[in-house]
Structure formats: structure tokens, C-alpha cells
Amino acid sequence: MQKHTQFNIAYLIFAFFAVLFVQQWWHQVQTVEVVPYSQFEKLLQESKIAEVVVSDQTVTGTLKSPQGGKSTVVANIVQPALADRLSKYDVKFTRVYQSTFLRDLLSWVVPALVFFGVWFFMVRRFAGQQGMGSFMNIGKSRAKVYVESETGVTFADVAGVDEAKAELQEGVEFLKNPERYGRLGARIPKGILLIGPPGTGKTLLARAVAGEAGVSFFSISGSEFVEMFVGVGAARVRDLFEQARQKAPAIIFIDELDALGRARGTGLMGGHDEKEQTLNQLLSELDGFDPSIGLVLLAATNRPEILDPALLRAGRFDRQVLVDRPDKIGRLQILQVHVKKIRLAEGVEMEQVAALTPGFSGADLANLINEAALLATRRGADSVTLNDFTQAVERIVAGLEKRSRVLNEAERRTVAYHEMGHALVAMSLPGSDPVHKISIIPRGVGALGYTIQRPTEDRFLMTRDELENKMTTLLGGRAAEQVVFGHYSTGAADDLAKVTGIARSMALRFGMVEKLGQVSFEENPPNYLGLPVPQQREYSEDTAREIDIAVRDIMHAAFERAVAILTREREVLERGAKLLLEKETLAEPELAELKSALKPA
């Protein structure tokens, strides 16, 4: 039955009942008269009523002969005792019943409205806090949908990750021309997983892929699938893939995949955990969709070591793309992209800034540009200079200057000799990174001074000699305290922690201790967050004792070497510390003069 036919039948039924109601009402108006109870009693006394019908509140009488067209009279019942008293006075009397309809209605409606209001606001607020939206849409995906014009990002906006861009370019070409890739029987990878440290541009790369391909881009975080209600996450996964199929060709991007794809069996609730059910649904969807329809799944994570192996097998996330911290060339490219947003002073070479930022991610470099611009603005300059970039690097690496933290004279002398010890040892060792700046101005939380070395190039491998030189440089501050004052301070706590870590890595991971042999006693799983990974010891107590002895010997040798260098350069150490106490900060010109006074090794 069609919709308009249903409407016509309903209209006829309504009209029929309306006619009956009007007819009955008109009949009552024409034949029934409402009279006072005293008149009803009078009609009874006059024997004009043939039949009486009594209800709870009214009495109805049928007249023997109609009067004025009325054949029925109705009156409200008055209590008999009261009626007898009133009839003696020859007055008209009747009873009026106050309507309680509104009161009865409100007694039901008002509590219902209050209950509904409380339920609506409290439940809606709870649902909003849980990220569920309305209960009618609890199983709907909340992925943000972008089109090409809304992403506003292309590969031209992404720098420093050329290898990753080349890998993703293939996915873009497939979405633009799927017939080309299918002519030889090849298929595009179902899923591409972007892995790398935080801030390296994984999310930006995914949006650039959508901008280059010009297709719909579904972006959602892995945490948005996880809810307290069982089955909601799985329903959202199904809805997400269904929406993407309807708008194919499209790209699905799941950020922070580790929130959803953590390895199963590690929770306390076993296989009935909500996260596991959501992950199972995602695995099912990855097996079920055909990439030939123009659907590509992208995901990003900085914790690939905790992902479920079923996600990473062939046929699901076929390809893993590493988005690592950029090298010097990559940092230069990233800086050139972000520096377009600020007013740069003439003569500033971004290569120098790139050399000052080893280990910086893309997000760190963007923050560096912003900090330099803020520093230039704070001092009222018209443009950003190289000195602003240098101060911004120091602020990010060492922390904010604490000029309000006043040190006494003894502490200042200790800090000055400590930092000068670092610098002179670094200058004396061959192959060490050149010292860029020394300062005894407190920075950050606990740093009372700092020494900055500027690498001349990016290094990916280090020999034992280089590691020993690095440890000797780190222990140079503590060695200076021993040479000058004959005692140690607490200022070398961080240096000792770093040296201990290097020495233990030499013994446990790198096999650089001859007595222990060419053995690795500790695994090094990928950990892009830099968090400590608990290790299970798989060697004996005797071996552990040998490792401890080796670590102690390595550190002792590095410390004695630093002491020997500073003892030989005692005169330069005294002169440099005195100069540092006067100026509080020494730059490259002053450091070059000190380096020229060092004795040849």
C-alpha cells in the first residue's frame, strides 16, 4: 500500500468519527436541558417526569411531554438533608462540581516531566563525558570526514621524510588510477602502518595523502572505539567501514592504533574484554574488504612493539613505513617550511640552526621556530636573528633561565669549575663535538649550569673509543671538582646516570667487554616513546657479577682519564673558570681562545 493511500484512508476514518461526535453533541444540545436541582424536584412533585436515571453526581429525568423541544432534564445531585432544608425557603438551589481534570492531569504530568528532565540532562551529560553522544547514535562512528579542499595539506607541506612520502605516493597513485596497478595482477596493500616517534609527522603525512589523492578522508583516533559498554566499539568499526565503502574511493586513517590494537591476552578480562572484541571486529573488516574498490586503510602508532601480531601479518597491514626523526638535511627542509611564517633577519642561515638541533622531531622544530619568534617579539626586534634561535634551542633543551635562583659564592665556583671541566675535556679529546656554549645561569628544574656541544654531522654508529670519549666528557665536571676542591658534589648526579647507562649498554648490548665475550645479554626492542622497558635477566649470578665489575671498571677508567686531562690543563681550567664567573656565559670566540691554550696530548 502506498503512502498517499494510507493517508486518504486515515482521513476518512477521522472524518467519520468526527461526524459521529458532532452529531451526538448536536443531539444533546437539542434534547437535553441542564436545570437546577430545585427545579428537578419541582418537576417530580408536578409528576412531569416519567423516568429517572441516577448516577454518582447527576440525576437524569425523561419528561412525559417535551417542553420547549427538550425531552430530557439533567441536574446535579444535592445531599437529601440539605435539599430538605433549602426547599423550605422557596429558592433555586443546585450543586456545582469543581472540575479536577487539570489537577489530576498535572499530578501525573509534572512528575513525569521532572523525571524526564533529570534523565535527559544527566544521561546526556554522562554520554557526552564518555564520548558516546546520544544513545540512538551510540554505535555510530564519529570519524571526521574531510574532502580534498578541507584537508589543506599536500606532500609539499611535508618535509624531512622523503622515504615515507615515496612509500605513500604509491597509495596515492592507486587511488587516482586503480586500473594501472591491476593490469599485471598486483594489488595495493590493504593497510599501511606509519610508525615512528611522537611529533615526526605521521598524522600530517596521512592528511597529505588524502589531499594529494583528492578523495574522502575518514580520520578517527583509536581511543574513540573504546567504550565502557560491550559491543559499542565493534559497532563503530562496522559503521566506519560501511561509511567508507559508500564514499569509495576513500582513505580511512586510525590515529594512535595502539589504543585499539594492543596485543590480546594481556588484559584481566580475557577474551570478553571490550577492547579485544573491537580488535576482532577490525581484523574481520580488514579481511573482508576488497582494496580494488578504492579503499585504503592508514594507521599510525608510536608503540609498534605492543600491537597484536594478527594486525601486522600479510593481508592486513601489509606495509610498515618508518617515519623517523629527520637528519640534518631533513631538519633543514622542515625549518625552511616553517620559517616562511615568520620574518627572518638577513644573513641567517638555517643550516646553522639545523646543526644545533640533532635529534629534534618535526614538532620540535616547529616549536623552535615559534619560540625564536616569541623571543624576538619580547625584545622588540623587527626580525628573528640567529641568536634568537640559539636561545630558543637552549630554552627547549636546558629549560627556562632561573635568574631568580641565587647561588652563593661557593656554589657558583663549584658550578663554574664543573662546567669548565666538561668543556676542557671535550676540547682535549679527538673526535669530540665542538663546544658551542657554556653557562652557569640556572635553567629548568635542577640544572645549575650547562655545556652545549654542537655536532658537526649526524652520527648513527659509535665505536668504543667514541663511547669512552663521551663518558670521559660527561665525567669531566666531577673530575674538575676532584682536582680543584678535593671532594664531590651532588651536581654530577645526572652525569653519573648517563655514564652508567652507556657503560651498561657496552657490557650488556654491544659486546664491548673482552672478558664477557661477544655476547648480548639484553634485547633492545623498538621503543619510540623512550620509556624504560623491563628486562628479564637470562644470565647467571656469576655473569651478573662480572657485568657489574666491567661497568665499574669502564666508568673508573673514564673518570681517571678525565682527571689526568684536567690535571695537565690545570692552568687553563683556572683561567676559564675565572672568566666564566665574570661573564656567566661563554660563547664560541672565548672558547676558541681557551682551546688554543691547551697542551697537545
C-alpha positions in Angstrom: 0.0 0.0 0.0 1.3 3.4 -1.0 1.8 6.3 1.4 -0.8 8.6 -0.1 -3.4 5.7 0.0 -2.7 5.3 3.7 -3.2 9.0 4.3 -6.6 9.0 2.5 -8.0 6.1 4.5 -6.9 7.6 7.8 -8.5 10.9 6.7 -11.8 9.1 6.0 -11.8 7.3 9.4 -11.1 10.5 11.2 -13.9 12.3 9.3 -16.3 9.5 10.1 -15.7 9.7 13.9 -15.8 13.5 13.8 -19.2 13.4 12.2 -20.5 11.0 14.8 -19.1 13.2 17.6 -20.7 16.3 16.2 -24.0 14.6 15.6 -24.1 13.3 19.2 -23.2 16.7 20.6 -25.8 18.4 18.5 -28.4 15.9 19.6 -27.6 16.5 23.3 -27.8 20.3 22.8 -31.2 20.0 21.1 -32.8 17.5 23.5 -31.1 17.8 26.9 -31.5 20.7 29.3 -29.4 21.3 32.4 -31.7 22.5 35.3 -31.1 23.3 39.0 -31.8 20.5 41.4 -34.7 22.5 43.0 -36.4 22.7 39.6 -35.8 19.0 39.1 -37.6 18.4 42.5 -40.4 20.6 41.4 -40.9 18.7 38.2 -41.0 15.5 40.2 -43.7 16.9 42.5 -45.7 18.0 39.5 -45.4 14.4 38.0 -43.9 15.7 34.8 -41.0 13.2 34.8 -41.7 9.7 33.5 -38.3 8.1 34.2 -35.3 8.9 36.4 -31.7 7.7 36.0 -29.3 8.3 38.9 -25.5 8.4 38.7 -22.9 9.3 41.2 -23.1 13.0 40.6 -26.1 13.7 38.4 -29.7 12.7 38.0 -31.4 12.5 34.6 -35.1 12.6 34.1 -37.1 11.9 30.9 -40.1 14.2 30.6 -43.5 12.8 29.9 -44.1 15.6 27.4 -41.3 17.7 25.8 -41.1 21.3 26.9 -39.5 23.8 24.5 -38.1 21.0 22.4 -36.3 19.4 25.4 -37.2 15.8 26.3 -34.6 15.3 29.0 -33.5 17.3 32.0 -30.3 16.9 34.0 -29.4 18.2 37.4 -26.5 17.8 39.8 -27.5 15.8 43.0 -27.7 17.7 46.2 -27.5 15.9 49.6 -31.0 15.0 50.8 -30.7 16.7 54.2 -29.5 19.9 52.6 -32.2 19.7 49.9 -34.9 19.3 52.5 -33.7 22.4 54.4 -33.4 24.5 51.2 -36.8 23.5 49.9 -38.5 25.3 52.8 -37.3 28.7 51.6 -38.6 28.6 48.1 -35.2 29.3 46.4 -33.5 27.8 43.5 -30.6 25.6 44.5 -28.2 23.3 42.7 -24.8 21.7 43.2 -21.7 22.7 41.3 -18.9 20.2 41.0 -15.5 21.7 40.6 -13.5 20.2 37.8 -10.4 18.2 39.0 -9.3 17.3 35.5 -6.4 19.8 35.4 -5.3 18.9 38.9 -5.4 15.2 38.1 -3.6 15.7 34.9 -0.8 17.8 36.5 -0.4 15.3 39.2 0.6 12.8 36.6 2.3 15.0 34.0 4.5 17.1 36.3 6.4 14.2 38.0 6.8 12.6 34.6 8.3 15.8 33.2 10.6 16.2 36.2 11.8 12.6 35.8 12.3 13.0 32.0 14.2 16.3 32.5 16.6 14.8 35.1 17.1 11.7 32.9 17.7 13.9 29.8 20.2 16.2 31.2 22.1 13.8 33.4 22.2 10.9 30.9 23.1 13.3 28.1 25.9 14.8 30.2 27.2 11.4 31.1 27.1 10.3 27.5 28.9 13.5 26.5 31.6 12.8 29.1 32.0 9.3 27.8 32.2 10.4 24.2 29.0 8.5 23.3 26.7 11.2 22.0 23.1 10.3 22.0 22.0 6.8 22.8 20.4 6.5 19.4 23.9 7.1 17.9 26.0 5.1 20.3 27.1 2.6 17.7 27.8 5.2 15.0 31.3 6.1 14.0 32.4 9.6 15.0 35.1 9.8 12.3 35.8 13.3 10.9 35.2 13.3 7.2 37.3 15.6 5.1 37.4 16.2 1.3 40.4 17.4 -0.7 39.7 21.1 -0.1 39.2 20.7 3.6 42.5 18.9 4.4 44.6 21.7 3.0 47.7 19.6 3.2 49.7 18.1 0.3 53.1 16.5 0.1 54.6 19.9 -0.5 53.7 20.8 3.1 55.6 17.7 4.5 59.4 17.8 4.6 62.2 15.7 6.1 60.6 12.4 5.4 61.3 11.8 1.8 61.4 7.9 2.1 58.0 7.8 3.8 56.5 10.1 1.2 57.8 7.9 -1.6 56.1 4.9 0.0 52.8 6.6 0.4 52.9 8.0 -3.1 52.1 4.6 -4.4 48.9 4.6 -2.5 48.0 7.9 -3.9 48.7 6.7 -7.5 46.4 3.7 -6.9 43.5 5.8 -5.7 43.9 8.1 -8.7 44.4 5.3 -11.3 43.5 1.8 -9.9 43.4 0.2 -13.4 47.1 0.8 -13.8 48.0 -1.3 -10.8 45.7 -4.1 -11.6 46.8 -4.7 -15.1 49.5 -7.2 -14.1 47.6 -8.8 -11.3 49.1 -6.8 -8.5 47.0 -5.5 -5.6 47.5 -2.4 -3.5 48.3 -3.1 0.2 45.2 -3.2 2.3 46.8 -1.4 5.2 49.7 0.9 5.6 51.1 1.4 9.2 53.1 4.6 10.0 55.4 4.0 12.9 57.8 6.4 14.5 58.5 8.6 17.5 55.9 11.3 18.5 56.0 14.5 16.6 57.6 13.2 13.4 54.6 14.0 11.2 52.7 10.7 10.9 49.2 12.3 11.1 50.4 15.1 8.7 51.5 12.5 6.2 48.1 10.8 6.3 46.3 14.0 5.6 48.7 14.8 2.8 47.9 11.5 1.2 44.2 12.5 1.2 45.0 15.9 -0.1 47.1 14.5 -2.9 44.6 11.8 -3.9 41.6 14.1 -3.7 39.3 11.6 -2.1 37.3 11.4 1.1 39.4 11.1 4.2 38.0 9.5 7.4 40.1 10.4 10.4 39.5 8.9 13.8 41.5 8.1 16.9 41.9 4.6 18.2 40.6 5.6 21.6 37.2 6.7 20.2 36.4 3.0 19.5 36.8 2.0 23.2 33.7 2.4 25.4 32.5 1.1 28.7 29.6 -0.7 27.0 30.3 -4.1 25.4 29.8 -4.2 21.7 29.9 -0.4 21.1 33.5 -0.4 19.7 32.8 -3.2 17.3 29.6 -1.5 16.1 31.6 1.7 15.4 34.2 -0.2 13.5 31.5 -1.7 11.3 29.8 1.6 10.8 33.2 3.3 9.9 33.9 0.8 7.1 30.4 0.9 5.9 30.5 4.7 5.5 33.9 4.5 3.7 32.5 1.9 1.3 29.6 4.2 0.4 32.1 7.0 -0.4 34.8 5.0 -2.1 37.4 5.8 -3.2 38.3 6.9 0.3 41.0 6.7 2.9 40.5 5.5 6.5 43.0 6.9 9.0 43.2 5.5 12.5 45.5 7.5 14.7 47.0 6.0 17.9 46.3 2.5 16.8 47.9 1.1 19.9 44.8 2.2 21.9 42.8 -0.2 19.8 45.2 -2.9 18.6 47.1 -3.8 21.8 48.1 -7.5 21.9 45.3 -9.8 23.1 45.5 -11.9 26.2 47.2 -9.2 28.3 44.1 -7.9 29.9 42.4 -9.1 33.1 39.1 -10.0 31.5 40.3 -12.5 28.9 38.6 -12.9 25.6 35.5 -11.0 26.7 37.3 -7.7 27.1 35.6 -4.9 25.1 39.0 -3.9 23.5 39.5 -7.4 22.3 36.1 -7.6 20.7 36.7 -4.3 19.0 40.1 -5.5 17.7 38.5 -8.8 16.5 36.0 -6.7 14.5 38.8 -4.6 13.0 40.6 -7.8 11.9 37.4 -9.1 10.4 36.9 -5.9 8.4 40.5 -6.0 7.2 39.9 -9.5 5.9 36.5 -8.6 4.4 37.1 -5.5 2.3 38.4 -5.5 -1.2 41.1 -2.8 -1.9 40.1 -2.8 -5.5 37.0 -0.7 -4.7 39.4 2.2 -3.8 39.6 1.9 -0.1 43.0 2.3 1.7 43.5 2.0 5.4 46.2 4.1 7.1 47.1 3.9 10.7 49.8 5.5 12.9 51.4 4.5 16.2 54.5 5.2 18.2 54.3 1.9 20.1 54.5 -0.9 17.5 56.0 -3.3 20.0 52.7 -3.7 21.8 50.5 -4.3 18.7 48.8 -7.6 18.2 50.7 -9.8 15.7 47.5 -10.5 13.9 47.3 -6.9 12.8 50.8 -6.9 11.3 50.6 -10.1 9.3 50.5 -10.0 5.5 47.0 -9.2 4.1 46.1 -6.7 6.8 48.7 -4.1 7.5 50.9 -5.2 4.6 53.3 -2.3 4.7 55.0 -0.6 7.6 56.5 2.8 6.9 59.0 4.2 9.4 58.7 8.0 10.0 61.8 8.6 12.0 63.4 11.8 13.3 64.9 13.7 10.4 68.6 14.0 9.7 70.4 17.3 9.2 69.1 17.7 5.6 65.6 16.8 6.7 65.7 19.2 9.6 66.8 21.9 7.1 63.9 21.2 4.9 61.4 21.3 7.8 62.9 24.6 9.1 62.5 26.1 5.6 58.8 25.2 5.5 58.1 26.7 9.0 60.3 29.7 8.6 58.0 31.1 5.9 55.6 32.1 8.6 58.0 34.4 10.4 60.1 37.5 9.5 63.7 36.3 9.3 66.7 38.6 9.6 69.1 39.0 6.7 72.1 36.7 6.8 70.5 34.0 9.0 71.5 30.6 7.5 69.1 27.8 8.5 71.9 25.3 8.1 73.4 26.6 11.3 70.1 26.2 13.1 69.7 22.7 11.7 73.2 21.9 13.0 72.1 23.0 16.5 69.1 20.6 16.6 70.2 17.0 16.4 67.5 14.6 17.5 64.7 17.2 17.1 61.4 15.9 15.6 59.3 17.9 13.2 57.1 19.1 16.0 60.1 20.2 18.0 61.4 22.2 15.0 58.0 23.9 14.6 58.1 24.7 18.3 61.7 26.0 17.9 60.6 28.5 15.2 57.7 29.7 17.4 59.9 30.1 20.4 62.5 32.1 18.4 59.8 34.4 17.1 58.4 34.9 20.6 61.9 35.8 21.9 62.4 38.3 19.1 59.0 39.8 19.8 59.7 40.0 23.5 62.8 42.1 23.0 61.1 44.4 20.5 63.0 43.3 17.4 61.8 43.7 13.8 63.1 40.2 12.7 64.3 36.9 14.1 68.1 36.6 14.3 70.4 33.6 14.8 70.9 34.5 18.4 67.1 34.1 18.9 67.3 30.6 17.5 70.2 29.8 19.8 68.4 31.0 22.8 65.3 29.0 21.8 67.4 25.8 21.5 68.8 26.4 24.9 65.3 27.0 26.3 64.0 23.8 24.8 67.0 21.7 25.7 68.0 23.1 29.1 64.9 24.9 30.2 64.0 28.4 31.1 66.6 30.6 32.7 66.2 30.9 36.5 67.9 34.2 37.3 65.9 34.5 40.4 67.7 31.3 41.7 70.6 33.0 43.6 73.6 30.8 44.3 76.1 31.6 47.0 79.7 32.2 46.1 80.9 28.7 46.9 78.1 27.1 44.8 78.9 29.4 41.8 82.6 28.5 42.0 81.7 24.8 42.1 79.3 25.1 39.1 81.9 27.2 37.1 84.7 24.6 37.6 82.2 21.8 36.9 81.1 23.2 33.6 84.6 24.2 32.6 85.7 20.7 33.3 83.2 19.4 30.8 84.3 21.9 28.1 88.0 21.4 28.5 87.8 17.6 28.4 85.6 17.7 25.3 88.2 20.1 23.7 91.1 17.8 24.6 89.6 14.6 23.2 89.9 13.9 19.5 86.7 13.5 17.5 84.5 15.1 20.1 81.8 17.5 19.1 82.9 21.2 19.3 81.7 23.1 22.4 79.2 25.7 21.4 78.4 27.5 24.7 78.9 27.3 28.5 76.7 29.0 31.1 76.4 28.9 34.9 72.9 30.5 34.8 70.5 28.0 36.3 67.9 26.6 34.0 64.9 24.3 34.2 64.2 22.3 37.3 67.6 21.2 38.6 70.2 22.4 36.1 72.6 24.9 37.8 74.7 25.2 34.6 75.1 23.6 31.2 77.5 23.0 28.4 76.2 22.7 24.8 78.1 20.8 22.2 77.2 21.2 18.5 77.6 18.1 16.4 79.2 18.7 13.0 77.2 15.8 11.4 74.6 13.2 12.2 76.0 10.0 13.6 74.3 6.6 13.5 77.1 4.4 14.7 79.6 4.9 17.5 82.8 3.0 18.2 84.1 2.0 21.6 86.6 4.9 21.5 83.9 7.4 20.8 81.7 6.0 23.6 84.7 6.2 26.0 85.3 9.8 24.9 81.7 10.6 25.6 81.8 9.1 29.1 85.1 11.0 29.8 83.5 14.2 28.8 80.4 13.6 31.0 82.7 12.8 33.9 84.8 15.9 33.3 82.7 18.0 35.6 83.1 15.6 38.5 86.8 15.3 37.8 87.2 19.1 37.9 85.6 19.1 41.4 88.1 16.4 42.5 91.1 18.2 41.0 90.3 21.7 42.4 88.4 21.1 45.6 89.3 17.5 46.5 85.7 16.5 47.1 82.5 15.7 45.1 79.1 17.5 45.0 75.6 16.4 44.0 75.8 18.3 40.8 77.1 15.3 38.9 74.1 13.0 39.6 72.7 13.3 36.0 76.2 12.8 34.5 76.7 9.6 36.5 73.3 8.3 35.4 74.1 8.9 31.7 77.6 7.4 32.1 76.3 4.3 33.9 73.7 3.8 31.1 76.4 3.9 28.4 78.7 1.6 30.4 76.0 -1.0 30.9 75.0 -0.8 27.3 78.6 -1.5 26.3 78.6 -4.6 28.6 75.1 -5.9 28.0 74.2 -5.0 24.4 77.2 -4.0 22.4 79.6 -6.8 23.4 82.5 -4.3 24.0 83.9 -6.0 27.1 86.5 -8.6 26.1 86.2 -10.6 29.4 82.4 -11.1 28.8 82.9 -12.2 25.2 80.9 -11.4 22.1 77.5 -11.9 23.8 74.4 -9.7 24.0 72.8 -10.1 27.4 69.9 -7.7 26.8 67.5 -7.2 24.0 66.6 -3.8 22.7 63.0 -3.8 21.4 61.8 -0.8 19.5 60.5 1.8 21.9 59.8 5.2 20.2 58.5 6.7 23.4 61.8 6.4 25.2 60.2 4.7 28.2 62.2 2.1 30.2 61.4 -1.4 29.2 61.5 -4.1 31.9 64.0 -6.8 31.0 64.0 -10.4 32.2 67.5 -11.4 33.2 68.6 -14.5 31.3 72.1 -14.9 32.7 73.6 -16.3 35.9 74.6 -14.6 39.1 78.3 -15.1 38.3 77.7 -13.4 34.9 75.8 -10.6 36.6 78.7 -10.0 39.0 81.1 -9.9 36.0 78.9 -7.4 34.3 78.8 -5.2 37.4 82.6 -5.3 37.7 83.0 -4.5 34.0 80.7 -1.5 34.3 82.6 -0.2 37.3 85.9 -0.6 35.6 84.8 1.2 32.4 83.5 4.1 34.5 86.6 4.2 36.6 88.9 4.3 33.6 86.9 7.2 32.1 87.0 9.2 35.3 90.8 8.7 35.8 91.3 9.8 32.2 89.3 13.0 32.8 91.3 13.7 36.0 94.5 13.2 34.1 93.4 15.7 31.4 92.3 18.4 33.8 95.4 17.9 36.0 97.5 18.6 32.9 95.4 21.6 31.9 95.1 23.0 35.4 96.2 26.5 34.4 93.6 26.7 31.6 90.9 25.3 33.9 91.6 28.1 36.4 91.6 30.8 33.8 88.4 29.5 32.1 86.6 29.2 35.4 87.5 32.7 36.5 86.3 34.1 33.1 83.1 32.1 33.4 82.4 33.5 36.9 82.8 37.0 35.5 80.7 36.7 32.3 78.4 33.8 33.4 78.2 32.7 29.7 81.0 31.9 27.3 80.3 31.7 23.5 82.5 30.2 20.7 85.0 33.1 20.5 86.0 32.9 24.2 86.0 29.0 23.9 88.3 29.1 20.8 90.8 31.2 22.8 90.8 28.7 25.6 91.2 25.8 23.2 94.2 27.3 21.6 95.9 27.4 25.1 95.5 23.6 25.6 98.7 21.5 25.6 98.9 18.9 22.8 98.0 15.3 24.0 
